[in-house]
Amino acid sequence: MRLLLAPMEGLLDEVLRAVLTRQTRYDCAVTEFVRVTGVLLPQRSFRRIAPELDHGSRTEGGTPLRVQLLGSDPDCLADNARQLAGLAPTAVDLNFGCPAPTVNRHRGGAVLLDEPELLHRIALAVRRALPPHIPLTAKMRLGVGDTGRAIDCARALAEGGASELVVHARTKQQGYRPPAHWEWVGRIAGEVAVPVVANGEVWTAADWQRCREVSGVADVMLGRGAVADPFLAARIGRGDFAAPDERTRAAEWLEVLGMLGDFRLRVLRKLRAIHVPGRIKQWLNLLRRSYPQADCLFGEIRVLRHMPEIDRVLAAHGVPMLETRLAA
């Protein structure tokens, strides 16, 4: 069983990747997408999305990093993959899973799942552009409006050279609405000769257990579930399927406070101060799903706009106001 940390545009960037992968073991993490739209990007474009490329393509916690590309032009994607290969990523990933309308309107992400022939050409071109030692992987959904071409798309990617598929078990139109159709992950796994990873609606270790039973697939990519519960991957790794009791959650919250302090400092170092409150509220909003303490803290800072006043609330709740520490 392998645990992968998902890309989440605007949320799971190098800052949160660093915090989460220092907390628990993941077998790999995937970056937010690098949009490829007709030009050869300079290497700084890849470094901006994946600064870990300058550190052996690993997060501070040692997690290998895949860099994800998004686009629809096979030749342009191949040229950019070749450019990216010069920075020695652990792997290159192709995005056919993003359901965002702004992305799909420009022929990127999940909208391409209506064109399995194009998926095959993209995978083939990118695979040929990469040196043999850099794997090509891909993430897909079950289709645009229905699952009629899911198997064709999976075969197209695998036969084009993708050595692993992550399958988000919903269509583009289903977005992130439950349920996830885990049975389709199993169907796809039975039709391709490469490993398949399940993704979608795994919030707890018990969810992963059900996903494995329904799909027959043990490997899982965690996204919102990992952000809402930083200990989820560890629970799955231990096979701890019981819901954490109040005492366990209280002890975990003390660790989460330290993670919030680390996160605050990293975001302050990355962004202008005016943008930091939004990032802190964004993570706390998801943490509310797992921790009542996060709900209380979020309620107190929700309407605040400036970091000095937010810092006073965070400090009162026990978040360490770190000033100089980064990774030890």
C-alpha positions as CSV (number, residue, x, y, z in Angstrom):
1,M,0.0,0.0,0.0
2,R,1.3,3.4,-1.0
3,L,0.2,6.9,0.2
4,L,0.4,9.8,-2.2
5,L,-0.2,13.5,-1.4
6,A,-2.4,15.1,-4.0
7,P,-2.0,18.4,-5.8
8,M,-4.6,21.0,-4.8
9,E,-4.5,24.3,-6.7
10,G,-4.2,27.3,-4.4
11,L,-3.9,25.2,-1.3
12,L,-1.4,22.3,-1.3
13,D,1.7,24.3,-2.5
14,E,5.3,23.8,-1.3
15,V,4.4,25.5,2.0
16,L,1.7,23.0,3.1
17,R,3.6,20.1,1.4
18,A,6.5,20.9,3.7
19,V,4.4,21.0,6.8
20,L,2.4,17.9,6.1
21,T,5.2,15.7,4.9
22,R,7.3,16.6,7.9
23,Q,4.4,15.3,10.0
24,T,3.9,11.9,8.4
25,R,5.3,9.6,5.7
26,Y,4.1,9.8,2.1
27,D,5.5,7.7,-0.7
28,C,5.3,10.8,-3.0
29,A,3.7,14.2,-3.4
30,V,2.5,15.9,-6.6
31,T,2.7,19.6,-7.3
32,E,0.0,22.0,-8.4
33,F,-0.1,22.0,-12.2
34,V,2.2,24.0,-14.4
35,R,0.0,25.3,-17.2
36,V,1.6,24.8,-20.7
37,T,0.0,27.0,-23.4
38,G,2.1,27.2,-26.5
39,V,5.4,28.4,-25.3
40,L,8.6,26.9,-23.9
41,L,8.6,27.8,-20.2
42,P,11.9,28.9,-18.6
43,Q,13.2,26.7,-15.8
44,R,12.2,29.3,-13.2
45,S,8.5,28.5,-14.0
46,F,9.0,25.0,-12.8
47,R,11.0,26.1,-9.8
48,R,8.3,28.5,-8.8
49,I,5.8,25.7,-8.5
50,A,8.3,23.2,-7.2
51,P,11.2,24.8,-5.3
52,E,12.0,21.3,-4.1
53,L,13.6,20.7,-7.5
54,D,16.6,22.5,-6.1
55,H,16.8,20.1,-3.2
56,G,16.8,16.7,-4.9
57,S,13.1,16.9,-5.9
58,R,12.2,16.1,-2.3
59,T,10.2,17.9,0.3
60,E,11.9,18.8,3.6
61,G,10.4,15.6,5.1
62,G,12.1,13.6,2.3
63,T,9.0,12.9,0.2
64,P,9.8,12.5,-3.5
65,L,8.1,15.1,-5.7
66,R,6.4,14.7,-9.0
67,V,5.9,17.9,-11.1
68,Q,2.5,18.1,-12.9
69,L,1.9,19.6,-16.3
70,L,-1.4,20.7,-17.8
71,G,-2.2,21.4,-21.4
72,S,-3.5,20.0,-24.6
73,D,-0.8,20.4,-27.2
74,P,1.3,17.2,-27.4
75,D,4.4,18.8,-29.0
76,C,4.4,21.8,-26.6
77,L,3.9,19.5,-23.6
78,A,6.8,17.3,-24.8
79,D,9.1,20.3,-25.3
80,N,8.3,21.6,-21.7
81,A,8.7,18.1,-20.3
82,R,12.1,17.9,-21.9
83,Q,13.0,21.3,-20.3
84,L,11.7,20.1,-16.9
85,A,13.7,16.9,-17.1
86,G,16.8,19.1,-16.9
87,L,15.9,19.8,-13.3
88,A,15.7,16.1,-12.4
89,P,12.1,15.7,-11.1
90,T,11.3,12.4,-9.4
91,A,8.6,12.0,-12.1
92,V,6.5,14.1,-14.5
93,D,2.7,13.9,-14.1
94,L,0.0,14.8,-16.6
95,N,-3.3,16.5,-15.4
96,F,-6.5,15.2,-16.8
97,G,-8.4,15.6,-13.6
98,C,-8.9,19.4,-12.9
99,P,-12.6,20.2,-13.2
100,A,-12.3,24.0,-12.9
101,P,-14.2,25.8,-15.6
102,T,-11.5,28.4,-16.1
103,V,-9.0,25.6,-16.9
104,N,-11.4,23.5,-18.9
105,R,-12.4,26.5,-21.1
106,H,-8.8,26.7,-22.3
107,R,-8.7,22.9,-23.1
108,G,-6.9,21.8,-20.0
109,G,-7.6,19.2,-17.3
110,A,-10.7,16.9,-17.2
111,V,-12.4,18.3,-20.3
112,L,-9.9,16.4,-22.5
113,L,-11.4,13.1,-21.3
114,D,-13.8,13.3,-24.2
115,E,-10.8,12.8,-26.5
116,P,-8.9,9.6,-25.6
117,E,-7.0,9.7,-28.9
118,L,-5.6,13.1,-27.8
119,L,-4.7,11.7,-24.4
120,H,-2.7,9.0,-26.1
121,R,-0.8,11.4,-28.3
122,I,0.0,13.6,-25.3
123,A,1.3,10.7,-23.3
124,L,3.3,9.3,-26.2
125,A,4.9,12.6,-27.0
126,V,5.8,13.4,-23.4
127,R,7.1,9.9,-22.8
128,R,9.4,10.1,-25.8
129,A,10.7,13.5,-24.6
130,L,11.7,12.3,-21.2
131,P,14.8,10.3,-20.4
132,P,14.1,6.7,-19.5
133,H,14.9,7.1,-15.8
134,I,12.2,9.7,-15.3
135,P,8.7,8.1,-15.0
136,L,5.6,9.6,-16.6
137,T,2.4,9.3,-14.6
138,A,-1.1,10.7,-15.1
139,K,-4.2,11.7,-13.1
140,M,-7.6,11.4,-14.6
141,R,-11.3,11.5,-13.7
142,L,-14.0,9.1,-14.9
143,G,-15.0,11.3,-17.8
144,V,-16.6,14.7,-18.5
145,G,-20.3,14.0,-18.1
146,D,-20.4,10.3,-17.9
147,T,-18.1,7.2,-17.6
148,G,-18.6,6.0,-21.1
149,R,-14.9,6.7,-22.1
150,A,-13.2,6.0,-18.8
151,I,-11.7,2.7,-19.9
152,D,-10.6,4.1,-23.3
153,C,-8.9,7.1,-21.6
154,A,-7.1,4.9,-19.1
155,R,-5.9,2.5,-21.9
156,A,-4.8,5.5,-24.0
157,L,-2.7,6.9,-21.2
158,A,-1.2,3.6,-20.2
159,E,-0.5,2.5,-23.8
160,G,1.0,6.0,-24.5
161,G,3.6,5.5,-21.8
162,A,2.2,6.5,-18.4
163,S,3.6,4.0,-15.9
164,E,0.9,4.8,-13.2
165,L,-2.6,6.2,-13.2
166,V,-4.3,8.1,-10.4
167,V,-8.0,7.8,-10.8
168,H,-10.3,10.4,-9.2
169,A,-13.5,8.4,-8.9
170,R,-15.9,11.1,-10.2
171,T,-16.6,12.8,-13.5
172,K,-15.8,16.4,-14.3
173,Q,-19.4,17.4,-13.9
174,Q,-19.6,15.7,-10.5
175,G,-16.9,18.0,-9.3
176,Y,-16.2,17.2,-5.6
177,R,-19.8,16.2,-4.7
178,P,-20.1,12.8,-2.9
179,P,-20.1,10.0,-3.5
180,A,-17.0,8.9,-5.2
181,H,-17.5,5.9,-7.4
182,W,-14.7,3.7,-6.2
183,E,-15.9,0.7,-8.1
184,W,-14.8,2.4,-11.3
185,V,-11.2,2.5,-9.9
186,G,-11.3,-1.3,-9.8
187,R,-12.7,-1.6,-13.3
188,I,-10.0,0.6,-14.7
189,A,-7.3,-1.3,-12.7
190,G,-8.6,-4.5,-14.3
191,E,-8.2,-3.1,-17.8
192,V,-4.7,-1.6,-17.8
193,A,-1.3,-3.1,-17.2
194,V,0.1,-0.3,-14.9
195,P,-0.5,0.4,-11.2
196,V,-3.7,2.4,-10.4
197,V,-4.1,4.7,-7.4
198,A,-7.5,5.5,-5.9
199,N,-8.5,9.1,-5.2
200,G,-11.6,10.9,-4.0
201,E,-13.7,11.1,-0.8
202,V,-11.2,9.5,1.5
203,W,-11.5,11.5,4.7
204,T,-10.9,8.8,7.3
205,A,-8.9,5.5,7.6
206,A,-12.3,3.7,7.5
207,D,-13.1,5.5,4.2
208,W,-9.8,4.1,2.8
209,Q,-10.7,0.6,4.1
210,R,-14.1,0.8,2.3
211,C,-12.4,2.2,-0.9
212,R,-10.0,-0.7,-0.9
213,E,-12.8,-3.2,-0.4
214,V,-14.9,-1.7,-3.2
215,S,-12.1,-1.1,-5.7
216,G,-9.6,-3.8,-4.9
217,V,-7.0,-1.1,-5.0
218,A,-4.8,-0.4,-2.0
219,D,-2.8,2.6,-3.1
220,V,-4.5,5.9,-2.4
221,M,-3.9,9.6,-3.1
222,L,-5.1,11.9,-0.3
223,G,-6.1,15.5,-0.9
224,R,-8.7,17.3,1.2
225,G,-8.7,14.5,3.7
226,A,-5.0,14.9,4.4
227,V,-5.4,18.7,4.8
228,A,-8.4,18.3,7.1
229,D,-6.6,15.6,9.2
230,P,-2.8,15.8,9.1
231,F,-2.7,12.4,10.9
232,L,-4.8,10.6,8.3
233,A,-1.9,9.1,6.4
234,A,-0.4,7.8,9.6
235,R,-3.7,6.3,10.6
236,I,-4.0,4.5,7.3
237,G,-0.4,3.3,7.5
238,R,-1.0,1.8,11.0
239,G,-4.3,0.2,9.9
240,D,-6.1,2.2,12.7
241,F,-9.6,2.3,11.3
242,A,-11.5,3.3,14.5
243,A,-12.5,7.0,14.7
244,P,-10.2,8.9,17.1
245,D,-11.7,9.5,20.5
246,E,-11.9,12.9,22.1
247,R,-8.7,12.4,24.1
248,T,-6.7,11.4,21.0
249,R,-8.0,14.4,19.1
250,A,-7.1,16.7,22.0
251,A,-3.5,15.4,22.0
252,E,-3.3,15.7,18.2
253,W,-4.5,19.3,18.4
254,L,-1.5,20.3,20.4
255,E,0.7,19.0,17.6
256,V,-1.6,20.8,15.0
257,L,-0.9,24.1,16.9
258,G,2.8,23.7,16.2
259,M,2.1,22.9,12.6
260,L,0.0,26.0,12.3
261,G,2.8,28.1,13.7
262,D,5.2,26.5,11.2
263,F,2.7,27.1,8.4
264,R,2.1,30.8,9.4
265,L,5.9,31.5,9.3
266,R,6.3,29.8,5.9
267,V,3.4,31.7,4.4
268,L,4.7,35.0,5.8
269,R,8.0,34.3,4.1
270,K,6.4,33.4,0.8
271,L,3.6,36.0,0.4
272,R,2.9,39.6,1.1
273,A,1.3,40.0,4.5
274,I,-2.0,41.1,3.0
275,H,-2.5,37.6,1.5
276,V,-1.5,35.6,4.6
277,P,-4.8,35.8,6.5
278,G,-6.6,34.1,3.6
279,R,-4.2,31.1,3.6
280,I,-4.5,30.6,7.4
281,K,-8.3,30.8,7.3
282,Q,-8.3,28.4,4.3
283,W,-6.4,25.7,6.2
284,L,-8.3,26.2,9.4
285,N,-11.6,25.9,7.6
286,L,-10.7,22.4,6.5
287,L,-9.3,21.5,9.9
288,R,-12.7,22.2,11.3
289,R,-13.9,19.0,9.9
290,S,-11.6,17.0,12.2
291,Y,-11.1,19.3,15.2
292,P,-13.7,21.3,17.2
293,Q,-10.8,23.5,18.4
294,A,-10.2,24.6,14.8
295,D,-13.9,25.5,14.5
296,C,-13.6,27.8,17.6
297,L,-10.3,29.4,16.3
298,F,-11.7,29.9,12.8
299,G,-14.8,31.6,14.2
300,E,-12.6,34.1,16.1
301,I,-10.4,35.0,13.1
302,R,-12.9,34.7,10.3
303,V,-13.8,38.4,10.1
304,L,-10.3,39.7,10.9
305,R,-8.2,41.1,8.0
306,H,-4.8,42.0,9.4
307,M,-2.0,39.7,10.7
308,P,-1.3,41.6,14.0
309,E,-4.9,41.0,15.2
310,I,-4.9,37.5,13.8
311,D,-1.6,36.7,15.5
312,R,-3.0,37.8,18.9
313,V,-5.8,35.3,18.5
314,L,-3.5,32.6,17.3
315,A,-1.1,33.1,20.2
316,A,-4.0,33.1,22.7
317,H,-5.0,29.7,21.4
318,G,-1.4,28.4,21.8
319,V,-0.1,28.7,18.2
320,P,3.7,29.4,18.6
321,M,4.6,32.7,17.0
322,L,7.8,31.4,15.3
323,E,10.1,34.1,14.0
324,T,13.3,32.4,12.8
325,R,12.8,28.7,12.6
326,L,12.4,26.7,9.5
327,A,13.3,23.1,8.9
328,A,15.7,21.7,11.4
